[in-house]
Structures are given as C-alpha cells and as structure tokens.
Amino acid sequence: MIGYYVHHHGRGHLHRAMVVTAQLSVTVTGLSSLPRPAGWDGPWIQLPRDDAGDAPTDPEAHGRLHWVPAHDPGLRGRMATIGGWIEAARPALLMVDVSVEVLLLARLHGIPVVTMVLPGDRRDAGHVLAHGVADRVLAVWPPDAGEMVVGIPHGVDVHRVGALSRFDTRIGEPLLRPSGPRRRVVVLAGAGGSNLTPRDVAEARAQTPEWHWDILDARSGRWVEDPWPLLQNADVIVTHGGQNALAEVAAARRPAIVIPQARPHAEQVTTARVLARSGRWPAVAHATFASLEWADRLSTAAALPGEDWSGWNDGHAAERLAVVLEHELERHTSRTSRPTSRVTR
C-alpha cells in the first residue's frame, strides 16, 4: 500500500492525483486538507488545516523550511495525523505532491518518498533538502521543455514524464463546433488565485466584438466542473501559467495566450518564459492582462497550430508516472521482504 499526499492549493494537485492513482494496481491512501473527492477508490485521510491562524510565527523556520508556524494547533494536528497513519498503515511508499514538510516527516519515519518538483527557482534550503532525500523526483513537463527548474541538488535526476491532465483520455475527440459567426475565447483564471478583474474582461470584450468570451473564474466568474467542451471548442484559450491549466489546454490542442500569475519561486513566470523562448509550442506569453490590442493578440494566437501541443502533452504521462511509482513500490517491497542476517562478534 502507498500513500499520496495532495496539496490543497488550487485544484491541479487533486486532478493530477486522481488521474495517476487510476493507473495504479495497488491500494492508495489519499492524505490532504481537501475533503474526499468523488471517485476516489481507496482510503482518504482529511488533514487539519495549518494555515488558519491570523498571525503565524516564524513559518519558515529561519528560512530553512516553507510552512511550519510555531505553536500552530493545525500544524501539530496535521503532522500527528500523518505520523499516526504511518504507524498504523505501514505504507511502503509515499508520493508527495507537494510539501517539503510532509516529505521530510515521512522520511524521518523511515518511509521512502517520491515527490513532484514544480517549475521555478528551487534553490532555497527547504527544497534542496527535500529533493536531496527523496528517492525519486518527478516533473510533469516534457524532457525537451528546456530549463524549467533550477536548484536541483547535484546527483539528483529529475524524471520528466510530460504534462498530464484529467482530460488526456479525451484527446482526439471530434470537435462539436457551435454555430455562429463569432470566434470563441475561453479565459482560465483558475482556482488558485488570479489578478484578473471584471474591468480587465470588460475592456477586452469591448475591443473584440467579433469574439465570444467565456470566463472561468472560481472567485467571481462562471465556473464549471467539466470545462472540456468549452476548451475543445475555443479558437483561443487565455490561461494562467499553472501546470494543470496548461496540460488541459494542451490536451484540447488549442492555441493559447499565457499570462503567468505571481506564485512562490517564480513558478508560473518560469513556465511562461520557457514557452515564449522555445517557439515550439502554440502559445504566446504576456506579463499582464493588458487592456490594449486584444483583437491583434487573439488573431495572432488563433493562427498558431494547436496540434503542436502534442509534444507537451501526448496523453500518456499518467501511465509513465504510474510505472515509476510501481517500480519504486516493488523495489522497496522486495527490499523489506528480504531475510535479514545478524553478525555476531
């Protein structure tokens, strides 16, 4: 049996976990502050939140970790719950997506750990330590994507499996284009936080009367649990630079305008920079949701060949990631099942 830690920020980590665990042949226990999702087959441990305090004290432990606020009851309960589960369940392996602190806690309990690495600058002390002690470090971008991350410790190999999304099994479905003279643009503002404002959208719409706009924003706009029909039928998708959003855009094979949002360690800015410099992917990147020249921006993006996303997301990353986890599980299970010998002096 293995555990799978799912970070609660945004929805991409959960979507990724659902897709990967569906490929595994072993029981998987989910651990997260999120409630148990519909369709999760194995056990689910809902953890206390550790970010409910008003004024956290020394959350970075003098710059050595990421989030360990002193005397926080949520953090204490969270770590105690994970430790109690490890003692009771005796997992052979823990997949961590993502948390430096959960990774270190598991490894200090003697549990081998596989972890995701996100794009950006990971040269801080916490990431260097975590990536150095993990058994495997995985990345959900293609091997030829370029310099997506810096700060990986010397000797640690990052296994790049390609982008993956919850829609990968639907790649290649026939288009059901809506009738009408206007072209369509979908805006993915996401659930992890966005600086998009109603005024931004209103100005963009005013400049582009020949375009129909669908705004998917968890805070203030329309939100749908299954955006696939909208993505698939868009002429252009305007998206933030999160891994999950880009993987879904790539699965839909639609050209994109990428506007990175502020995230720790320059995660989205790094991804947007790689896309802009490469020229291989059907995406253009802009720093902000500017209020000028939207008609030209959409026309330029719409001319890009959406099928070129196939090199970013070929639809098989979840299978490759599951193979890595199965291999690590087999390796550690066989190791613990070997007879031990005692040497007497």
Buried (B, 14 or more C-beta within 10 A) or exposed (E): BBBBBBBBBBBBBBBBBBBBBBBBEBBBBBBBBBEEBEEBEBBBBBBBBBBEBEEBEEBBBEEEBBBBBEEBEBBEBBBEBBBEBBEEBEBBBBBBBBBBBBBBBBBEBEBBBBBBBBBBBBEBBBBBBBBEBBBBBBBBBBEEBBEBBEBBBEEBEBBBBBBBBBBBEBBEEEEEEEEEEEBBBBBBBBBBBBEBEEEBBEBBBEBBEEBBBBBBBBEEBEEEEEBBBBBBBBBBBBBBBBBBBBBBBBBBBBBBBBBBBEBEBBBBBBBBBBBBEBEBBBBBBBEEBEEEEBBEBBBBBBEBEBEBBBBBBBBEBBBBBBEBBBEBBEBBBEEEEEEEEEEEE
